[in-house]
Amino acid sequence: MPLDRYRTQVLLLHSEQSALDSLSSGFDDRYTVHCASSGTEALTTLGETPIDVIVSAQDLPGMSGIEALREAKKRSPETIGILLAGTDEKDVQALVGDKEVFQVVTGKVTGEGLLELVEDATRQMRLAALAESANDTAANPDDPADEHIVMETSGNGSTIISDGTGRLPAPDPEAVAAVGAQSVDVLVLTRDREFLTTIRESSRGMHTVHYANTLKQADETIRKHTVGVAVVDAAMVGDRAEQLTRHLRRGAPRLVSVVAGRRDDGEMLMDLINRGKVYRFLLKPVSPGRARLAVEASVRHHLEAPEAAFEAKEAPAKTATGKPKRVGKAASGPVDAPPGDPSPDSQADDGLPDAVAGGPPFTDPKLIGIAGAAVVAVAAGLFWFLGGDDGIAPLAEPAAPASTPSVTEADVVPDDLPDDAIVAAEPDAVIGKALGMAETALLESRADDAAAALRHVALAEPENSRLAFLTAQLEQLRLRGHLAEARAAIRDTRFEDAGNALAAARALGVADVSEVELVDEELNAARRKQRIDELLALAAARLEEGSLLNPPEDNARHYYDLVLANDPADGTARQGLNVIAGRLVLQARSEIDNGELDAAGGLLEDARAIDASGEELAGAAAALTAAHDAVAARERRAAERRAEAERRAALKAEPGTPLDVRDRSPVGISALTRTRYVAPEYPHGARRRSQSGWVDIAFTVALDGSVKDIDVRAAEPADVFDSAAVHAVERWEFEPVTENGVTVEKRAAVRMLFALE
């Protein structure tokens, strides 16, 4: 599990905010609590933050709680899932797989009760991991997920565990019970006060713990005491752990070495573990429980392992880059090999001073000057960076058991260590301290502090292998920070700030810019949405004002068209255009009633351009056609009357003298036999205004019984019902009129009443 936080990370998943508030109330500052109201939101949080425990309700919008926990298990096998099933325990239990959910809880759960559930789940997982770590025979140094390389670490003493599969075996009672079988002397070689205290606490008085912060002190302790286990801080030896273990085994052939360091140190030590040079690796910072298990396992190995386990398996020593390392000869000359070592020659050439001091490169005065300058620069930088409290001065001796020898903290030069190696040891210690500070700052997401520490390392040792790795981690941390800032700005509609954050992310020059591109697309989508919202707001305002088509480029239709140009599927814009078309049809109806037929035609054309399929549009178009027909009929009748008057004037006929059948007095319609009747249509405008009235019509029944020469003699009100009356009468049919055995044309008249019931 990645070491990117010290607190236990808990994710609560519930659809109600009040329930989330209640469930989160029981957690203290040992936990960081995240909340989500849907499965999708929870999985998004899981992708951004390593989560230790997910607690989910079963009833959720979208996906169920079981589905959410199942998907979370696929994405993060190490995460513990707890399902709150409510009252449906039997139904839920049938759906849950054995390895999908750690626990199913029924009934009501309070904040305090949930805290107990989470503590119990993490405690059981931790016990399983501790039992596994005590089983030495299962260790496989070639497997990156093995306990020798991937260990737990936590700032508050809790364990972070992973076996690489997401599953942990059940505790082995026999392996746990075997811890602490016998007592031996333990040597701790470190300058880390906290680490030394942890090892002492883990011994619980069962073993005598000796302390050394120089090789000289370590040699003196091994000569005076029967040391079985040596716990070495990798910060003091770097990549020279093999030379150190060789040197220590000269005085204690069955010495079992445990090295404590950071994750990249573990990868470097895999070969040494394979060849038996190092027995265990502890990942710093170390909890007392993990330290105790490592020490007890090493004690058992020291007491019980056969002699063959301590015979050296020679292979070229390798650096962190995997290349063979050249080891210089010790300044003190050859030393007789102790029992179990392969040959005096190889031991004489083990480079003891190099194990701590970094070899003898200081014979060159120029290099000595550079090293001295580096020490001063780095020490000064770290003094400023740390506030002057934690420089490179040796530790004050921590309180030790009575059996611990009293030693001073000043560096004592071993007899076989050349003076120039002392100079080299100080930059290594300072650089190690700076790298440790950078790692801590990265874990706590303090990018500026990490950058400051790495700048000092780059000044002193620009080729340091850990420097490149941590610099890459810093870039990723800054990248995540810029992207988080951009997303927050997008949520707050601060698009300019979001663009600046993305520009800063691109300026980092990372190789993989896929996530930057994704956030950039989110920004563009947010900008488009804001633009569409603004256009819809303008369109709604113009619609309310009645500015449907005018003024140009500032009317409701114009803004709705712009929205559809950006998003053709926008339903709000489509609906707005339909409203505009309906209003245009109503306006056209009003113009028809007022006799403004040309204006009505223009409105209907605009409505048809927006929505040609509306029923109201078809009805209005028919009404416009009827109105045009009525106007044409009136004009035709007026023309006929003018022609008749002109004819009378031409014949100089006396007034009242019949010229044709139309001049005869009409008979009532009841005197005729009608064979076809067509009822008049009530005018739409008159119906809408609730108007009533009548029309007097005169017409001629032709020889074949059809109707012709229709005249409107009077009407009330005028020009309202005329057209409807004429249009109906002209389709009537009668039996031909016969007088004296001869078929003749007959003039008739009728009054047509129009009234609403």
Secondary structure, DSSP 8 states (H G I E B T S, - for coil): ---S-SSEEEEEE-S-HHHHHHHHTT--TTEEEEEESSHHHHHHHHHHS--SEEEEES--SSS-HHHHHHHHHHH-TT-EEEEEEET-HHHHHHH--TTT-SEEEES---HHHHHHHHHHHHHHHHHHHHHHHT-GGG--TTSTTSTTTS----TTS------SSS------HHHHHTTT-S--EEEEE-S-HHHHHHHHHHHTTSSEEEEESSHHHHHHHHHHS-EEEEEEEHHHHTT-HHHHHHHHHHH-TT-EEEEEE-HHHHHHTHHHHHTTS--EEEESS--HHHHHHHHHHHHHHHHHS-GGGGS------B-TTSSB------TT------TT-S-HHHHHTS-HHHHHH--S-TTSHHHHHHHHHHHHHHHHHHHHHHTTSS-SS--------TTS----SS----TTS-HHHHHHHHHHHHHHHHHHHHHHHHHTT-HHHHHHHHHHHHHH-TT-HHHHHHHHHHHHHHHHHHHHHHHHHHHTT-HHHHHHHHHHHHHT--S--HHHHHHHHHHHHHHHHHHHHHHHHHHHHHHHHT-SS-STTSSHHHHHHHHHHH-TT-HHHHHHHHHHHHHHHHHHHHHHHTT-HHHHHHHHHHHHHH-TT-HHHHHHHHHHHHHHHHHHHHHHHHHHHHHHHHHHHHHT--TT---SGGGS--EEGGGS-EEE-------HHHHHTT--EEEEEEEEE-TTSBEEEEEEEEEESTTTSHHHHHHHHTT-EE--EEETTEEE-EEEEEEEEE---
